């Protein structure tokens, strides 16, 4: 699996897909990312160190993603990330936190920011429709409103292409994201091992009515495929994300 890439447009940065102990939630109906895990912290550290060796600091920004939240990478890997950031002159670290892990954010921020590395937190809220989010998606955010989520997260991921979503609901989600957060990353549902399947009509509506309005917005990333950032693909299909 390709675990390192360079994002060369909009918010330019390097990105690594690391492996941790797995998402503590694992209940999202649409997600199988949590299958990329190992309970052997040392094996994870060895793999993650190999991936992190690709980082050059070209844009002074690094995004770290994994199959759950940043703390699940383990102490050895987190210390290695800090070391790489210092050695490569990284000034901003983007990382992911599930709502249930938000209480661990402060210690991570202290660790990195005392070394001059700004921590930027992204969270996969998927939608701000709390009924849909918790009853259909089963995200584990409770009924937290956007202003509460914004107390710990700087950026959000949204997921579109599911049955029940509409042009109005998708636009409302993006506008809410832009109102409360610095950046919005829109992901389109793709087939995976879960029973939840992409809704072709909802995706058509997004492409026709929503996507053209936000493609050029510097605060919005749109991933039609979940590998569009260049990670998660087989090694023999390596290419830079555009």
Buried (B, 14 or more C-beta within 10 A) or exposed (E): EBBBBBBEEBBEBBBBBBBBBBBBBBEBEBBEBBEBBEEEBEEBBEBBBEBBEEBEBBBBBBBBBBBBBBBBBBEBBBEBBBEBBBEBEBBBBBBBBBBBBBEBBEEBBEBBEEEEBBBBBBBBBBBBBBEBBBEBBBBBBEEBEBEBBBEBBBBBBBBBBBEEBEEEBBBBBBEBBBEBBBBBBBBBBBEBEEEBBBBEEBBEBBBEBBBEEBEEBEBBBBBBEBBBBBBBBEEEEEEEBE
